Amino acid sequence: MLTPAPLSFSICHAEKKAQQMWLPIREGRTSSMESPNLEFEYGDTDSLTPELSEIYSYTEEPEFALNRDYFEEDFRSHVRRRRWIELGQEQQRAYVMRLLDALEVTDRDKRLKVARAILYLAQGVFDECDTDADVIHWSRHNVFLLYDMGIFTALLELLSMEMDNNQACSSAVRKPAISLADSTELRVLLTIMYLMVETIRLQTEDDRPEWRTAREAFKTELGSPLYNGEPFALLLFTMVTKFCSMNAPHFPMKKVLLLLWKTILFTMGGFEELQEMKVRGRERLSLPPLPEDSIKVVRSMRAASPPASAMELIEQQQQAKRGRRSRRPLVKQDSLDTYNERDPFKNDDARDEEEDGEEADSGIEGEVDPLDRDVIIQPPPPPPPLRPPTERASLPKGLPWAPKVREKDIEHFLETSRNKFIGFTLGNDTETLVGLPRPIHESVKTLKQHKYVSIAEMQIKREEELQQCPMTLGEEDVDETPTEILYLGMLPNLSQYVIALLKLLLAAAPTSKAKTDSINILADVLPEEMPITVLQSMKLGIDVNRHKEIIVKAISALLLLLLKHLKLNHIYQPLWLLAAYRQILHWNDRHTVKGSYVSPHEEKAMDRGRQNRERGETPSDKKWFEIVSQHLVFANCIPLILKFFNQNILSYISAKNSICVLDFPHCVVHEMPELTAESLEAGDHNQFCWRNLFSCINLLRILNKLTKWKHSRTMMLVVFKSAPILKRALKVKQATMQLYVLKLLKIQTKYLGRQWRKSNMKTMSAIYQKVRHRLNDDWAYGNDIDARPWDFQAEECALRESIEKFNSRRYDKNQNGEFAPVDNCLQSVLGQRVELPEDFHYSYEMWLEREVFSQPIQWEGLLQ
C-alpha cells in the first residue's frame, strides 16, 4: 500500500532523528579497542515483562486509559463501592460471565467496549496496583479466570468474524494511508489472546494445581484441530498470507506474528522440550544416548576475542616503526594471528566497496603475509573488564564437543583404504578388514567408537523400506502430535506461508530499502495524526524501528522452531518446508536479490515458468520440483539472511530503540514524566538489545540448517562472498552467536583458498576450539575438494523425489486405488468363472484362429 508523500517524509524524518539521537552512544561503543563480553543467555524467550511489553506499540499508549475507563464504567454499574481485587472468586466469576454474555450483542461499538473491559482485566487492573509486580500478579490471576470462563473461545469467534469482514478489508484497500484506527477491533482481540497464551504458557513454582491442569488443557486445545477442523496456528497463518496478498492491509501484523510464534512455542515446545523429545526418540529407536547436552555445552562456552580491526593494526604498525628495527627473527604465533586477523571491512560503505573490488580480483580478503615485513607486531594489551565476571559452568579440559562419525564416512574411509592396499572394494561392508594393515584396523576401531546414527537416518531408512514393501509392512502408525497436525494442515498452502513470512522478514530487515511495491508493515504503529514536533518525530522513529525489530524477532524464532520440530517429527517434513523456498524466486522473479548467481539451466527453468504463467498455468507441488533446480531454492533465502548481516552488526545489537518509561507495565503504574530527549534516554543501561541479538542467533541457526551437508548450498555461501560478512559478525563477543558463525565459516573454509586460511589463523583456531569435529573431515586443508556439481544435483533430485513419495504415501488419501489385491495362484485364476458376452460363442472359433493358431510361437525365445 503506497503512503502519501507527507507520511513517507514524516516517517523518514522520524527515523533519522532517532538515529542522530543514538549516534554518539553507538560511536562510543563501536570505537573501543575491543567490544565487551555480552552477558546474554540464549533461550526460547526473554523474561515475561519485556515479552508482554512488546505486544504494544508506543503509539497505543493512550488506549490504556481508554480500557480502564470502559471497565470502570461497566464495573460500577454492577458492583458498587468495591474494587476488583476486593471481590471474592465467585463474584469475579459472575462478573466475567456477564462480560461473556455482552460479547454476543450485535452492536459493534458495544462489543468493542466489552472487549476493552476484558483487555483491562487481562492487563492486571493496573489502576488498582501500586507496583509492576502487582500488575503481573493480577494479570496472571485474571487470565486464568478468563480462560476458565471460556473467554478465549468467544474471542476466537469474534476474530474469525473480523477476518471475514469484507467491508473493512475493502475500505482499507481504498485508503491512501492506513493507521491504528483501521485495526482497532483486531488489535484488541489479538492483544487479549496474546496475553492469555503468553501468561498461561509460562510455568512458575507457585502455580495452583487447577492452573497447571488448565495449562495442559489449553495446550491441547491450541494444538488440536478444534477450530473449524484446523489448529489455531493455521488460522493465524491464513491472516499472514491474506495480509501479504494485499487483500487485508489493515491487519496488525506484529501482533499476529507474535501470537503465532507463542502459539507454536506453547503447543510444540521450546528448545529444552526438543532436547527431551530427541532423547526419548533415540530411546524408542534403540539408539545410543546423545554424547552431551548441547544446550548446556553452548551455555558453558566463553566468547572468543574478535579479530583486530584495521585501525588497531595501523596503530600497532606506527608504534612498531617508532621502535628499534632489528633483524627479522621468527614471528610468534600470537603475533601472526593478531596481525593476520586484520579486518579490512570498516563500517562505512566506501570501505566496503573498495574491499569488494579487491575480493573480486583476488578472491581473498587481501591480507598481507607478516613474514614479508621487517617488524614484529606486538599484540595489544587486553582492555580492563567492564564488569566482574559472572559464574559459569566450568568446562572440562579439552574440546567441548565429542567428535562424530557417520556410517557413510566409515564406508568412504574403507573404500579408499581397500582401493589403495587391496585393489578392490566390498561395497558397504564395514566389518571385513582382511588384507588391510594394522593401522587401518585401529583407525576403523576409533571411527566406530565415535559413530553417530541420527534419528533422521533411521527415518529415511524406514521410509525406504515402506516404499519398497508397501503391502508387506502395511500402514504406518503416525502419532497425532501437534507438529503432525500442523504440518498436515499447512501442506496444501505451505509455499504461500513461507513466501509470506520471508516477504515480511525482507520488509522489516534494517538493510532493506523501501520500494513502491513492498508491503506496508507499519499499519499498526502509525497514528492517525502524524507528529508535528521534533520530539514527537523522534518518538515515532524509535517506535517504528522497535516495531521492525520485533517483527524480525518473531519471524526468525518462528521459522527456527518450525524447522527443528518438523525435523524431529520426520526428516522429510523440514526438507519439504525448505523446498518451498524455491517458489519464492520462481514465482517472484522481480524480487531476486541483486548479485544472485543463476546458472543457464536455472534461467531456462525460469523462462519455462514465465511461459506457464502466460498460459495461465500454475505449478503443482510436483511440477515446480522439476522446474527449479536446487541452487535456485536458496537463491533468495541465503542472500536474504546475508543481506541482513551485511551491516554494522555491533550497532544493530547495541541499538536502543526503546523508551523505558513507555514500556508496559511501567507506563501504567508510575507517573509519566514529561517527554524530553533526556527522558527518552533514561533507564536503559544495557550493553545490548536482547531481541536483536536473539534474532541474529536465530537467523544464523536457520542458515546453518539450510547449508548443513549440502555441497551446492555451501557453494552459494562462497559465491555470495559470505566469509567477510560472517567474519565481521565475530566482533560480537557472545559465545552462542560466535559458535554458529564459526560453523558457517567451517563448512566453506576448504573452498576459500590457502591464502585465506593462512591469513585467518585466529579464526581457524577458534573453529577448532569451538565447533564439533568430524574425524575424517578435511575442512582445514581442503586437500580433497569434491567439485562435482552434477553429482550433487543428481543427489538433490533423488532427495526431492523421496520427499514427493513420502508426502504421497503418507498424506494422499486417493492412492489406495493403486493397490488392489492380486491372486497369484495359477489354479485359482484358471478356476474362476468369467462372465462372457452372448455373441462371444458365435465368434469363438474365429478368435482362436486369429489369435492362437495363426500366430507363430518362438519356443527358443521363451527358453532364453
Summary of the structure (lengths in Angstrom):
residues: 864
radius of gyration: 31.9
end to end distance: 73.6
largest distance: 118.6
contacts: 2484
relative contact order: 0.11
helix: 63%
strand: 1%
